[in-house]
Amino acid sequence: MKLFTVGPVACYPQVLEEMGRQMVSHRSDEYKQLHRETVAQLQQFVETEEQVFLFSSTGTGFMEGAVRNCVAVKLLCCVNGSFGKRFADVAAANGKTVETLTTPLGDPITPDRLDDHLRKSRDVDAVAITHCETSTGVLNPLPKLADVVKQHGKLLFVDAVSSMGGTAVEVDPWDLDVCFASSQKCFGVPPGLGMGSVSDAALKRSAKATNKGWYFDFTLWARHQREAGTPMTAVIPQIAGLHRILTMIEDWGGKERYFKTYRERNSRIRAGVEALGLTLFPAKLYESPTVTCVNAPPHVDGVAIYEAMRSHGFELAMGYGDVRHTTFRIGNMGHIEMDDIALMLDALHASLMELE
């Protein structure tokens, strides 16, 4: 089965090879060297001198960590899809007051609307933004949104789960306080590792937080980071896999070349989909470079398209949430070859012919 999912994605063979090595202790010198090098690689990749933590969880763990460490009372969540809503649900589940800035599915969060909301809600502790809304394939204009948040003096949390690694994420230039991703998306590593940056301002907020738990306590992680370690056993294979892909990206010509590969894949998929007479769900100019959300043809269930593609040997992704039956999604994250895209589009054409 060839994977065009939105996570977990097909892994690079070199990454799987690296992950198959014998274990070392997470307190050994060998692990400490791996930890230091991987943290440094990620700091360079996302352009930050702030702390970068390697959580033994998926990105949702980092999401919960941001809420518990840095929100005393109220969080503003920008919601234009299911994963923006998840941020709100996580905050509410942790006893926080949640405000939402909501746009119609397929539309981006705009700086003007965010600015207007923050002028009226001056008491929020922080703002949460989903950079790439995986459920709808919308890429929110993060640099402009971040500028608005900082004009209002608020902490900024960024869910970059399906954007980090596939498009630019610039932590320090954009002044992001907590910015996290997951191993199983653009980096093409198996799931289990949540990685992200935490600003000094977020650490200071964490130091004063109460009832923040233990597992995702930012100040606890910062103390262990000084010794190139983690508070508990690390997911060493995933960290080794991440180290390998980051090294490979440098060998391929650096992150800008890697981002170009993502744009080329995505452009080929979008052009092929439109050539089949299909339309894209996101608002024009806000389409994600890592996941393409496609409108199903009239009278054809998006889930049926997903199932038909499986019968042709291709795993896409079903529509998500409220658009489960009216859309389907094609991811181009992880290990995908251009030749595979052509074969996938041929299979999609055959599937549509069978269903219409």
C-alpha positions, 0 to 999 in steps of 0.5 A: 500500500503506497501512503499518501496519508496525512500521518503517520506517513511513509518513512524514509528507508534510511530513517527506519535503518537508523531506528533499527539499531540496538538500544543505549541507555537514555542516561548514557554518553551516547544518548546525550550526544544524540540528544545534544546534536538533535536539539541543535539540528532542530534549533537551526531548522526552525531558526531559534536560540530558545529551548527545544524539547523532545517529548515522548508523545505526539504533538498533542502532548506538547499542546497540553503542555502549553496549556498547563504551563502557560495559561493561568485562566483564559486562552484564545483559540483560533479555530478554522478546522478540527485541530484548532478545535482540539486546542480549545478542547484540550484547554477546556479539559484542563479547566481553562476558560476558552474563547474562540475566534472561528472562521468558516471551514476552508477559510483562513484566520485573518490578521484583521479579525484576530486584531479586532478580537484581541482589542475586545478580549484583553484578558486572555493569557495566550493565543493558540493558532494552528499553522496548517489546519490538517483537516481542511488543508488550509495554511494560516498566514502565521507571520502576520498573525504572530505580529498581531498577537505580539502587538497585543503583548500575548504569548503565542502557541503554534500547532505546526504539526503538519507544517514544520518540516514541509514549509518555513517555520521561523520561531525567533523571527516570528516571535513564537513562544511554544511551537510544536510538531510531531515526528510522523508528519513532514519529517517522515519518522514513525509516531511517538515524538513530539518536538517543539520550542519553548521561549524564555517568556513561556518558561517564566510563565511555567515557573509560576504556574500551579497544577501544571502536572509533571510529565510536561512541566517545562521547567522540569524539562529545562533542568534536564536539558542542561544535562542533555537529557529528559526527565523520563525514558526518551523514545530513543529510536524516534530521536535517532530517526529524526537526527538521521532525516535532519542530517539527510536534509542538509546533505540534500542541500538544506531545508530550502531545497527540502521545502522546494521538494514539498512545493513540487510534489504538492503542485503536481498533486493539485494540478493532477486533481484539477485536471480530473475536474475536481476542485480544492476545498481551501480558499485560494492562496491559502492552500497547504503545501503538505496536504491537499483537501479535495472536494468530492464530486456531487453525489459521491461520498468522500469516504467511498473515494478513500475506500476505492483508492485502497482497492487500487493500492493507495492509502489517502486520508478521509475527510475529517470532522464536518467535511468527512463525507464531502471531501478527501485528503491527499498528503504529500508528507514523508517518503514519496516519489514523483513517479508514485504521484503519477500512479496515484493520480491514475488510480484516482481517475480509475476510482472516480470512473468506478464511482460516478 
